[in-house]
Amino acid sequence: MISHLLLGVLPSVAFGAQLAYSPPQALMAFAQAADDCIFPANFEVRDFGGISNSTNGTTLGSLDFSFTSTETEVTTLCHYNSTSEPSVPPGRTPRYKCEDDDVEFIWENDKTRLTVIERVCPGSDGVPDYEAAGSVRIPLTCKPMGECATNATVNNGKFTNISPAATFSV
């Protein structure tokens, strides 16, 4: 009886907060057997700022922010500017690596939406096999050809998807 109760609470302990996505069954089994497979639920984007490179202030030419995933205990700085190289082949949505290589982001100027991707659940080679993704809208006020800022110091987001990690690189 007690073993059934312990098994019933294992997913909530092992996987942290309530998830907005459903991990595949094989990944759930792997996570229950592994000590280092944590499914992130939420993330924070702090101190988002940028510089507009357009006369109407709608396109960011550079941006900076801090990313934190509480469940995985990852905090990293993220940057984009004219020298940033995307980590995907041409024709796909460009992703940009943060200072922690397991975190990438996509910025959509037209929607002022930031999508973050965090690689999780290392395989036997130590490389994460899955990636959790989620988006947060960042309301910005930009000066034409000048600084962009948001009224919020912290923007909270939820991871809404988990899938096998993309295997492409620069």
N, C-alpha and C positions, 0 to 999 in steps of 0.2 A: 504493500500500500504506500509506504513512504517513498519507495523507489519511483512509483508512478507520479507522485506529487513532485519529486525532484526533477524528473524528466519533463513534466509539464511546465516548470518554471525555467528550464534551461534556455530555451530560445530567448526569453526576455532578458536574461542575465547575459548570455553570450552575444546578443545582438543589440543591446542598448535600448534606445527609445523606439517607439512604434515607427515602423517603416511605411513609406508612401509607395513602396514597390514590393513586388514578390520575387525573391530570389529563386532561380531554378532549383528544382528538387535535388539535383546532383550537387549543386553548390551548397545547399542547406546541409546535406549529409557531410560534405567535406568540412564545412565550417564547424559542425558539431565535433568533428574529430581533430580539428586543428586549433592550436592555441592562438595563432596570429591572424585568423580570418575574422575580421570585424566588419559588420555592415554599417556604414555611416547612415544616419538618418537626417541630420541637420548640418548646416554650415553657416558661417558668418563671413561677410565681406565688410572689412573695416577701412575707413579712411580712403574711400574711392575718390580719385581726382584725375583730371586729365587736361590736355591742351587741345583746343579746337584748331584745325588747320583749314577751316572753310570760312568764307565771309558771312555766311548765315548762322554759323555756330552749331551746325548739325553733325559734323563728322569729327571724330577724335583722331588726332595724329599721334597722340601718346596717352598712356594711362598708367596708373599705379594703384595698387590696393594690397591689403593684407587678407589672406584666406586662413580661416581656422575651421577645422573639423574636430569637434570635441570628442566624439566617440573614438576616433583613431589617434587622437592627440597629435594631429599635424597642424602646424602653423607655419606659413611661408609667405614671402613677399612675391608679388606678381607684377610684371612690367610689360609694356608694349611701347615700341617706338619705331622709327623708320628703319632701324637695323635689325628688328626682330624677325627671326626666320620661323615660318610655320612648320609644324611637325607632321604635316600630312601632304600627300602628293597633290599637284595641281588638279583643279576640278572638284575638289572636296572642300568642305568648310574648313578654313584654316584654324588650327589650334595653336596656342602658344604656351610654352612651358613656363612654369613658375620656377622659383629658385630651388624648390624641392621637385625633382623630376617626376615624381608620382602625381603631381597636380598640374593640370593644363586648363586653359580657358578659351572661350570663344566670346568675342564681343560683337554684338549686332547693333551698329549705330542707329539704323532706322527704327528699331524697337527699344532702344536703350536697355537692352537685355544682356545680362552676363550669364553665360553657362559655364559651370565649373565641372571638371571631370577629375575624380580622384581614383587612382589605381589602388586596388585592395586585394586581399587574400593571396599572399605569395604562394607560388607553387613550390615544388621540390628544388627548383633552381634558385629560389629566393626572389624571383621576379613576379610581381603581381599579375595574376591571370584574369582578373575582372576589373571593371571600372564602373563606379557609381557616378551618375550625372544628375545635375539639377540646375535650375535657372532661377535668377532673381532679377526683377526689374529695378534699375537704378535711375530714378528721376534726376535728371541733370539740368542745370542752368549754365549755359555757356555764353561767353562773350565772343563775338565774331573775332576769329584769329587770336583767341586768348584762352584764359583759364576756364575750366569747367568744374563745377562743384555740385554736390548733393547736400540737401539739408540734413540728411541722416548720417551720423558717424558710423552706425552699424546697420547693415542690411542683412536680414535673416532669410535664409533659403532652406529648402528641403531637397534632398536627393530624391528623384522620382523614377529612376531607372537604374538597373544594373545589368551589365552584359559582358560577354567576353572582351578582354582588353584588345584594343586595336593593335595590330602588329606592324604598323608602318612607322617610319621615322624620317628625319630630314634627309 
